[in-house]
Amino acid sequence: DPCGRKPQVACMAGESSHEKARGERSRLLLNTLWVVFFPVILLWHSIRIYLLPCMGAYWSRFVTRIALSIGNCLCCCCFCKCWRRHSFCVFCEFLDPSFPSDSSSLGKWDGKTPAELDREVVWVRGRELC
């Protein structure tokens, strides 16, 4: 045995030219498949990483806007708007009583009085920014 191994193990020294050609063909085929399918794989990953989360964010904003408009229509029976102070209602905008939309939530800022802050600061919800 020229390789010094057991006879059951194939020896590379005795590899025929036909086996070498088959190995080169398979390597060439794998390289060709990689070149052909690489743009498809790249496109899929770009869609999966960038486009789908972006579409999910738009869908979430769309559904939230519809749910809030339904909630505002259905919950109008209470004139004191106490339903807005309950966090379990998914169809209504939540109002946090511990964080009012006035100068008391900001505290001292830029040396201005609370009255000046109330005149200058405009409070908006996150969905109204876009």
C-alpha positions in Angstrom: 0.0 0.0 0.0 1.7 3.3 -1.1 -0.2 5.4 1.4 0.6 3.1 4.4 -3.1 2.8 5.3 -5.5 -0.1 5.6 -6.8 -1.4 2.3 -10.4 -0.4 3.1 -9.5 3.4 3.1 -9.3 4.9 -0.4 -5.9 6.2 -1.3 -5.5 9.6 -3.0 -2.3 8.4 -4.8 -4.4 6.0 -6.8 -7.0 8.5 -7.9 -7.8 8.2 -11.5 -8.1 11.1 -13.9 -11.8 10.4 -14.3 -12.3 11.0 -10.5 -10.3 14.2 -10.7 -12.4 15.5 -13.6 -15.6 14.6 -11.7 -14.3 16.5 -8.6 -13.5 19.6 -10.8 -16.9 19.4 -12.5 -18.7 19.3 -9.2 -16.6 22.2 -7.9 -17.3 24.2 -11.1 -21.1 23.4 -10.8 -21.2 24.6 -7.2 -19.3 27.8 -8.1 -21.7 28.4 -11.1 -24.8 27.8 -8.9 -23.4 30.3 -6.3 -22.9 32.9 -9.0 -26.3 32.3 -10.5 -28.3 32.3 -7.2 -26.3 34.9 -5.3 -28.4 37.8 -6.6 -31.5 36.0 -5.6 -30.2 35.2 -2.2 -29.0 38.8 -1.8 -32.4 40.1 -2.9 -34.3 37.9 -0.4 -32.1 38.9 2.5 -32.5 42.6 1.7 -36.3 42.2 1.5 -36.3 40.2 4.8 -34.0 42.6 6.6 -35.2 46.0 5.4 -38.5 45.9 3.5 -40.6 43.5 5.7 -39.9 45.4 9.0 -40.7 48.7 7.3 -44.0 47.4 5.9 -44.7 46.0 9.4 -44.3 49.4 10.9 -46.6 51.0 8.3 -49.2 48.2 8.9 -49.0 48.7 12.6 -49.6 52.5 12.4 -52.5 51.9 9.9 -54.2 49.4 12.2 -53.6 51.5 15.3 -55.1 54.6 13.6 -58.2 52.6 12.6 -58.5 51.1 16.1 -58.2 54.5 17.8 -60.9 56.0 15.5 -63.2 53.1 16.2 -62.5 53.6 19.9 -63.2 57.3 19.8 -66.5 56.7 18.0 -67.7 53.9 20.3 -66.5 55.4 23.6 -68.2 58.8 23.1 -71.0 57.9 25.5 -69.0 59.1 28.5 -68.6 62.9 28.5 -66.0 63.0 31.2 -63.7 60.8 29.1 -62.8 58.6 32.1 -62.3 55.7 29.7 -59.1 57.4 28.5 -57.5 56.8 32.0 -57.8 53.0 31.8 -54.9 51.3 30.1 -56.8 48.1 29.4 -58.9 49.7 26.6 -57.0 49.0 23.4 -59.3 51.1 21.3 -58.7 54.4 23.1 -55.8 56.7 23.6 -54.3 56.4 27.0 -53.9 59.5 29.1 -51.3 59.2 31.9 -52.5 61.2 34.9 -49.0 61.2 36.4 -47.6 62.9 33.2 -49.9 65.7 32.1 -49.3 67.7 29.0 -48.3 70.9 30.6 -45.3 72.6 32.2 -45.4 70.5 35.4 -44.1 67.5 33.4 -41.1 69.5 32.1 -40.1 71.1 35.4 -37.6 74.0 35.3 -36.3 74.4 31.8 -34.1 77.0 30.2 -34.9 79.5 33.0 -38.6 80.0 31.8 -41.6 80.3 34.0 -44.4 77.6 33.8 -46.7 80.1 32.1 -44.0 80.8 29.4 -43.5 77.1 28.9 -47.2 76.5 28.5 -47.4 79.1 25.8 -44.3 77.9 23.9 -44.4 74.1 24.1 -46.8 72.3 21.8 -47.6 68.8 23.0 -48.3 66.2 20.3 -48.6 62.4 20.2 -46.0 60.3 18.4 -48.5 59.5 15.6 -49.1 63.2 14.9 -45.4 63.7 14.1 -45.5 61.9 10.7 
